[in-house]
Amino acid sequence: MISLDATLLIQMGVVFVLFLVLGQLFFKPILHILTARQEHIEKANNEKEEKVKAVAALVEKYEAAIAAAKEKAYQNMEQVKKEGLEKEREILEKIHAEHADAIHEAKQRARKELEEASKDISAQAKEISLSISEKILQRKIS
């Protein structure tokens, strides 16, 4: 059985003194280290979050710059395409005008040649018909 005498009080006193001594020499420094560690972790997490936000802002800025550059490139492409189509239209109009004059001149030449050929054929037809008539009648027709 357990006896309740003065040794119990001494043991309780020793445990209490041990508790105070260990608290000051062991538990307090460990708690201080754990608290400092926790503060360091929180500080590192806060810095990480700030850096993530800064990177997100930079990414957003980068994407906006890329979008603006793409838009500018598309506008430049459209402008170049528009200028190319305008130049093509001008060249085609110029070629059409040059060829229209050439076609008109060719048609006029063809009409003149047709008229001359028609006159020549008409004159030759008269001569041939006169020659045939003379041969058939066997006399000269004037």
C-alpha positions in Angstrom: 0.0 0.0 0.0 1.0 3.6 -0.4 2.1 5.4 2.6 1.4 9.1 2.9 4.3 10.5 4.8 6.7 13.3 4.4 8.5 11.7 1.5 5.5 12.3 -0.6 5.6 16.0 0.1 9.4 16.0 -0.7 8.8 14.2 -3.9 6.0 16.6 -4.9 8.4 19.5 -4.1 11.1 17.9 -6.2 8.7 17.4 -9.1 7.6 21.0 -8.8 11.2 22.3 -8.7 12.0 20.0 -11.7 9.0 21.4 -13.5 10.2 25.0 -12.9 13.8 24.3 -13.8 12.9 22.2 -17.0 10.3 24.9 -17.9 13.0 27.6 -17.9 15.9 25.5 -19.3 14.1 23.2 -21.8 10.5 23.9 -22.5 10.7 27.7 -22.8 13.6 27.6 -25.4 11.8 24.9 -27.4 8.6 26.9 -27.4 10.6 30.0 -28.5 12.2 28.0 -31.3 8.9 26.6 -32.4 7.3 30.1 -32.3 10.2 31.5 -34.3 9.9 28.7 -36.8 6.2 29.3 -37.2 6.7 33.0 -37.7 9.4 32.2 -40.3 7.1 29.8 -42.1 4.3 32.4 -42.1 6.7 35.1 -43.4 7.9 32.8 -46.2 4.3 32.0 -47.1 3.4 35.7 -47.2 6.5 36.4 -49.4 5.5 33.5 -51.6 2.0 34.8 -52.0 3.3 38.3 -52.9 5.7 36.8 -55.4 2.8 34.7 -56.9 0.7 37.9 -57.2 3.6 39.8 -58.8 4.2 37.0 -61.3 0.5 36.8 -62.0 0.5 40.6 -62.7 3.5 40.2 -65.0 1.9 37.3 -66.8 -1.2 39.4 -67.3 0.8 42.3 -68.5 2.8 40.0 -70.9 -0.5 38.5 -72.2 -1.9 42.0 -72.8 1.3 43.0 -74.6 1.1 39.8 -76.8 -2.6 40.5 -77.5 -1.8 44.1 -78.5 1.1 43.0 -80.7 -1.2 40.4 -82.4 -3.8 43.0 -83.0 -1.2 45.4 -84.4 0.1 42.6 -86.6 -3.4 41.8 -87.9 -4.0 45.5 -88.6 -0.7 45.7 -90.5 -1.6 42.6 -92.4 -5.0 44.0 -93.3 -3.4 47.3 -94.3 -0.8 45.5 -96.5 -3.6 43.4 -98.0 -5.7 46.4 -98.7 -2.8 48.2 -100.3 -2.0 45.1 -102.4 -5.6 44.9 -103.6 -5.6 48.6 -104.5 -2.3 48.2 -106.4 -3.7 45.2 -108.2 -6.8 47.1 -109.1 -4.7 50.0 -110.4 -2.5 47.7 -112.5 -5.5 45.9 -113.9 -7.2 49.2 -114.8 -4.0 50.4 -116.5 -3.6 47.1 -118.4 -7.3 47.2 -119.3 -7.0 50.8 -120.6 -3.8 49.9 -122.6 -5.4 46.8 -124.0 -8.7 48.6 -124.7 -6.9 51.1 -126.9 -5.0 48.3 -128.6 -8.3 46.4 -129.1 -10.0 49.5 -130.5 -7.0 50.1 -132.9 -7.1 46.4 -133.9 -10.8 46.6 -134.7 -10.3 49.8 -136.7 -7.5 48.1 -138.6 -9.6 45.0 -139.2 -12.5 47.2 -140.5 -10.2 49.0 -142.9 -8.6 45.7 -144.1 -12.1 44.3 -144.5 -13.3 47.3 -146.5 -10.1 47.1 -148.7 -10.5 43.4 -149.1 -14.2 43.9 -150.0 -13.3 46.5 -152.6 -10.6 44.2 -154.0 -12.9 41.2 -154.1 -15.6 43.3 -155.7 -13.2 44.6 -158.3 -11.9 41.1 -158.9 -15.4 39.7 -159.1 -16.2 42.2 -161.8 -13.1 41.3 -163.7 -13.8 37.6 -163.3 -17.4 37.9 -164.3 -16.4 40.0 -167.3 -13.8 37.5 -168.3 -16.3 34.6 -167.9 -18.9 36.5 -169.9 -16.4 37.2 -172.7 -15.4 33.5 -172.8 -19.0 32.4 -172.9 -20.0 34.9 -175.6 -16.6 34.6 -177.3 -16.4 38.3 -177.9 -15.0 41.3 -176.0 -17.4 43.1 -173.7 -16.4 46.7 -172.7 
